[in-house]
Each structure stands twice: as C-alpha cells, then as structure tokens.
Amino acid sequence: MEIRRESNTDNLGEELYASRDRADGSKKPAFDRVMTVHPGDRVLHWWQRSIIGVSVVAEHPSESDVAATAVLRDFIRFDVPVTRDDLRRQTEAVATAYADTRGDSRWSQFALQIDHAESESPVVHGAPTTYFVAVPPALVDSIEGLPSRLNLASDLVAAVPEESSRAVPRPAFEADPERRRAVEKYAEEVAVAELKDEGYTDIRLVGKPYDIQAFRNGVELRVEVKGSSRPIDAVVLTRNEVGHASEHDTSLIVVDRIDVHLTDSGYHCTGGHLRRWDSWVPENSDLEPLQYSYLLPKE
C-alpha cells in the first residue's frame, strides 16, 4: 500500500517513488519494499485518511542513487473509499489480522497503525508513518468491502502483457472513469486553445463522430482529439471515428503527458504535449483490432 501525505498527489496511481536514504544516511525500509514488487501486483493507495483506490504494477522496479521507482497502470479510484472511521468500526477484525501475522517477517511492518493491538482495547490510527508497506491477505479479508473493491483490478492484473522482443505500440488506458473524463476534457480544452491561437472561430464541441468543429474564413475544420496522462504512440479509435476520418477531411490532435492531480474537488489537469496531424486518414495497416464481435453458433 502506498501512503501519501494529504498535500501530495503528484503522479498518484502512475508511479511508486521511495527515496533511498534517511537524513542520517541509513536506507529507508520503504525503498527495499518498493524493490520487491512485480508486474501484476496490485497496489492500494492511502490518501486523506482513507484507502481511495487501487492500481497495478506495470513494470519491474528500478533503483538509482536516490530512489526506487516502479511504474503503475490502470489506477481506479473507488467510488466509496475505505475511511479510517470504517477501519475503526472493524477494530476487532483488524486486530485479529495483526495477531495472525505476527512472527511472519513479510508483515513485520503492519499495514495499519494500531495502539495496544494485543490488549482488550486496541485503537486503529490509520496508516503507519512510512511510504510503502506490504498488505497481508488476512488484513484485506478482514476489512468489509475491500476484497470486492480489489476485484475491480482483477481483469487488469490478467492483462499484463507478455514480454516480447518486438515492441508493439499499445494505447494507454485510463481505467478510472472520472480520471478518464478529466483527461479527455482537458485535452479538448488544449485543442480549442490551439485552434483559437490559429484564428479559428465558432468552435463547437461535437462529441461524435468527431470531437471539434471550427471555422476560419468560412472554411470548416473537423478535429478528432485524444488525451493521455502518459507518453503514448497509439490511441484507441472507434469504428465511427475511423469511418468519419476516412470520408471527411479531419485533423488529429493528441495531447499526452498530461499532469493529473487529485484534489478535494476531483481531478485537476495541467501541462501536456500537443501533436497534430492535418488531413489525417487512419490507414488499415496502422490499425490493430482490440476486440471482435462474435456470432454465437446456432443451438
């Protein structure tokens, strides 16, 4: 479980970053813990005194002289977080999980801070004062609603791509619907600002089968917009988007590397890198089928 300070949401759900050394020069335990993760591992995220979401480890961790890092993917923010008050209402079950994991070095740093854990009156304080900690299955099972929330990431875990000697461009998916909407909306805002700077007026957000319609000197421009918080070399297109761009003069604008911050009011986006292709036609050789419609055999 990643444990964030309330003011720190940089790259939340995108990366684990554990600095190496304490002020006295000794190595931080969280550094070693981040180095133990594997692709496909699920990572819970603690922020604002709650378990707010889950992501999946995308790549093997790496280390430098200053930190251990691991790339994450497919962050899902829970519709209903597991709050500290929720945990306190389940103190007995949490304390039992704590007792059951004593003596096992994997869980020597327990994932929740409990005072008087072995007494008749234990007190759950929340997350411990560390950046990253392993969560024992016994604790997950003891917290009401947490196993079902983790199941949201089950299909994503199964989707870890196999390593290949041939690099195949893959689109980056935003698993969290709220985050995806924020990224898409921001990408459109960046695209509109670009068109205004070029003298386009009467700019309209269309939605389907293309995103933006704009006019300059009476000449119409149709624009398809794609956004991502990651550097991308492929995007997802619907059949209608491909068909429209093949039949109408269309520009493609991609805004990637968008910085996404989680705030009290939701996701806030900044930055981004804009690329543009005018008179864009998606060629069949550049399209890869991601899904099929299968006709069931007759009974």
N, C-alpha and C positions, 0 to 999 in steps of 0.2 A: 504494500500500500504506500502510495506517495502521499506525503503530508506537507501541505502548503501553508505558508503564513497567509493571513487574510488579505494582505495587500499585494500578494504575488500571484499573478495568473499568467505570466509570460510563458508561452508555449505549453499551456496546460493541455494535457491529453495528446501532445505531439512529441514530447521528449522527456526522458529522465535525465537529470543533471545533478550529480553528487560531487561536491568539491572533495579533494583528496585529504588535505591536511587541516588539523586544528591550529590555533594560534601558537601552541607550544611545539608544533612540528610533528605531533603524533597523527597517525592516519585515522580518519573518521570511519566508524563502523558502516555507515550508510554507503560509503564508497565501495567497500567489499560486497555489500549486499546487492548493489546495482550490477556489479560484475557477474553475479550468479544467474541473472535472468536469461531466458532462452526465447527465441522466436515462437510465438503462440501463447506464451504466458499471459494471463490476464492480470491487469493492474488496477486496483481500486484507487480512487482519488479522494483524499480528505481535504476539505476546504470549508471555512466558515463553520467549524464545529459540526460537520456532517460528512458522511460518505456520499459524494454527489454524483459519481459516475464510474465508468469502467472503460479501459482501453486495452489494446492488445500489443504486445511487444512485436515489432516488425523485423528487427534485425538483431544479430548478436551485438552485445555491448562493446564499446571501445573505451580505452583509457588513454589519458595524456598525463603530463606532469602536474596538471592542476585539477583534473576531474575525471569521473567515469560518466559516460553518456550512453543512452540507449534510445533509439528511435521508436516511437509508438505509432499506432494507426487506429483508425475506426473508433475514436472516442465517442462514447454515448453518455450523455448527461441524463441521469434518472429524472423522470417526471416528478417523483416524490423521493427526496433524499432520505437517507437514514441519519437522523439527527442524534446529537448527544442525549437529548431527552428520551428518544426512542431506546437508546442503549441503556440508559439508567432504569427504564421501566423493565428491562430484562437483565438486571444486575446479577441475579442468581444464576442464570444460564451462562452469562459471560464469565462469572467467577468459576463456574464448573469447568468451562473450556480452559481457563487459565490453569486450574489444578491438574487437569488431564494432560497438559502439555509440559508440565514441569519435569525436568530430567532429560528432555529431548533438546539437544543443543541447537537444532534448527529453529526453535521458537524461544531461545533464551531471552531475546528482547521481544516481549509480548506486544501484539499489535494495538493494544489499548492500555491506557494507564489506569491501574486500579490500586487504590489505597486499601490496606487491611484486607487483601484478597483472600487470605485464609482464615479470617475471623468470621463471626456471625453477622457482621455489618460492613460488608465491602462497599466501596464507593467508586463508581466509574467516573473518571475525569475527562475522558476523551482520548485523543491520540497522544502517543508519547512524544517527548521532545527530541525527535530525530527526523531525518528527511525521508527515509525509506526503510520499510520493515516487512518481513515475511509474515503472511497471514495464515495461520493453521486452518485446515479444513474444519476442525472441530469448532472454531470460532465462527466461521461462515455459517455453518449449520445451526449454530445456537442463536443467531440473530434473525428474528422474524422478518421475512420478506427479502432478505439479502440473497439467498440462493436463486430465487426467481429473477431478481434483477441481474444477477450474473449470467443467467441463461440467455439474456439479451445478446451476449457476446459469443454464445456457443457456436453459431454458424460462422462468425468472423474468425474464430480460432481455427475452425476446419478449413478456412480459406487461405491459410498461409501458403504462399506459392512455393513450389519446389525449386531448389537451386538449379540453375541451368548455365551452361557455358555460353549460351546465346542470350543476349539481353533483348527482351521483348518489351517495347513500351507498354505500360499499363496505366489506365486512368486512375487518379486518386479519388477515392470515395469519402464523402463526409457522412459518417454513419448517424450522427446526431441530427435529427430533422431541424431543430431550432438553429443549430450552428450552420447547417447547410443553407437554410433560408437567409441567415445573416450574411454569409459569404456571397451568395448569389445576388442579393440586393445591393451589397457594396460594389460588386463587380459591375453591375449595371450603372450605379452612380458614377463610377470612374469612367465608364464608357461614354456616358452622357456628357460628362465634363470635357472629355477629349473632343467630342463632336461639336460642342459649343465653341471650344477654342478654335476649331477649324471653320467656324462661320455657319454651322448648321442651325436652323431654327425649326419651330413647330415640331419638336422632338416628342415622340409618343412611345410609351411602353406598351407593346402589343401583347407579348407573352407567348402566343402560339400562332402559326408555326415558326415564327422568328421573334426576337425579343424587342427590337427597337426600330421604329420608323422615323426618319429625319429628312428634312428638305433643305437644299441650298440652291438659290437661284432657280427655284422651280423644279429642280431635279431631285427625284426620290432616292434615298439610300435605305436599304434594309440591312439590319445587323443582327447576327447571332452572337450572344455573349456567354462566355464560360468563365467561372471563377474557381479558385482553389487556394487553400492556405499553404499548399506545398508547391515546390517546383515540379511542373508536370510537362510531359512530352506527348500526352494523349488525352483526349476528352471523350466523354460519353455523348453520343448523338441519338436522338430518336429517329424512327423511320420517317416521320413527317418532316423533321429538320433536314434530313438528308435529301428527301424528295423536293422540298422547297428550294434549298440551295442549288439543286441541280437544274431547276427550271427558272429561277429568278436570280438576277444579279444581286449578290449578297456579300457582305463583309463579315469576317470572323474576327472578333476581339476576345482575347484571352487575358485575364488578369490573374496571375498566380503569385505565390509568395506573399499572400495577404496575412498580416499580423492580426490574430484574433485574440481578444482579451475578454475574459469572463468578468462581468460586473454585477452589482446587485440588481440592475435592471435588465440583465441579459448579456448577449454577446455584442462587443464593440469591435469594429474592424478599422484598420489603418494600413497605410503603405500599399504594397503590391507592385508587381512588374507587369506592364501592359505590352502586349504584342498584337499586331494587326495584320490580317491578310485580306486585301481587297479582291473583288471578282473571284471569290473563293468557291471552288467546286470540289466537294469531297469525292475523290476517285475511289473506285471499287477496290483497287489494290491497296489503298490505305485504310480500308475498313476491316475490322475484325468482329465477327459475331460473338456476342457475350451471352445471348440467350436464344432459345429456339421455342417455337410453338409446336407442340407435339400432338398429333391427332391420334386419339386412343383407338385401338383396334375394336372392331365390332364384336359384341358378345355372341 
